[in-house]
């Protein structure tokens, strides 16, 4: 009210005044009798909207009734910034044709007196669609690589459930799942997730094995001419079987077979051959193999054949034949009286010569064939080096009835004996003996004045050398024998001439030379001054 003494107060004075609020918020005086628009005022209303039966395409929305007489309810649904409004007089509304995995914000306004009361609000995600085309793209011993196509609609992330309870989150359309056990069968379930992950799709499954691990401690033993024993340790994790392969340098695949145990005899194999053996662990269905583990070894070679030893006085040459497989090698040993004289290894040719040996010695040659580090059965043969004859045989003493001979042992000879023999051709007498450990011999009970031929030979192991020969005569026990000859002739005084006498003496001497030679002692002398001889 203005002051009454203000002359202008009478112009707009309202006797029965009321206060009214304009639409833009200002307050003005109005005549209380004037009719104005009005608002239904209610106390502040708090309700709660809920969503149930949510699927990928629909949901059921319910809410609490508003206060008093409500004209109707307006439902505002917002998704990705787009607003859709629906009117209903019910306390429930079916939301349909929704997008899978989308986030929806919902406000339900009770409308009273054409005025919106406080809304009841809620928000929810529709169920996302499940992923499509879930496949395994790669497998290792401890991990599996998964890949899939994103589902229709929306998905915030993906949840991978590993058999055994482990869960892994992925923000991409693929994921490596690690820390797995080799050779195990796993089922992987991939679910689409939205929001905080409390809303999940149906799961899509895939089942696969991890690769089995590789075997360890692979060893070869019991090498024979046609087989090998192969042993190994099982790999970490699981393996239901093993694939064993065998190959040679010339044949890439001679044996392939599957076994369940960790030891197997691989046979038949080529003799004396380099063999490459591999073992691979397998899964139960045989579709996955572990890393191959390989070992190289050899089958044993066949023994050599036709071992031949050719000898001289001081050398020995051994030759043989071999039926061993790929690139055999040989070790040759030379023994004398059980002791090793020489050993030669890594021979590739079937021949070996030994020089500087002792004469008249029994040498044994042993040949062993090797295929890699595997040796075959040894083969041995013995033979004698040739005998050298004794040298420098000579008489060292003699008398009328005995002779002692001496000789030198052959150079570089082993143990030898000597065969000695003496012979008098005139009398036909022969004496022989075997001498050990000495190089002289005395023959007794001989005939005096007789030439004896002495022979000495080296002997060993049933062999004899060529003889060393020397001759000598026993001392003569001389006796004189007088011979008289009667000469008669038709010619007078023919026998008494000097020429006739000389001719007869010469013929007589020639007769004795022919009869005795130098085999016994004799001497023909003509007695001078007589007619006797």
Secondary structure, DSSP 8 states (H G I E B T S, - for coil): ---TT-TTTTTS--SSEEEEE-TTS-EEEEETTS---------------EEES--SS-EEEE----SS---EEEEEEEETTEEEEEEESSSEEEE-S--TT-EEEEEEEEEETTEEEEEEEEEEE------EEEEEEEE-SS-EEEEEE--SS--SEEEEEETTTEEEEESSSEEEE-S--TT-EEEEEEEEEETTTTEE---EEEEEE------EEEEEE---SSEEEEEEE--SS--SEEEEEEEESS-S-SEEEEESSSEEEEES--TT-EEEEEEEEE-TTS--B---EEEEEE------EEEEEEE-SS-EEEEEE---STT-EEEEEEEETTEEEEEEEEE-SSEEEE-S--BT-EEEEEEEEEETTEE---EEEEEE------EEEEEEEE-SS-EEEEEE--TTB-S-EEEEEEEETTTTEEEEEEEES-SEEEE-S--TTBEEEEEEEEEETTEE---EEEEEE----------------SSTT-TTSHHHHHHHHHHHHHHHHHHHTTTB-------TTSS--
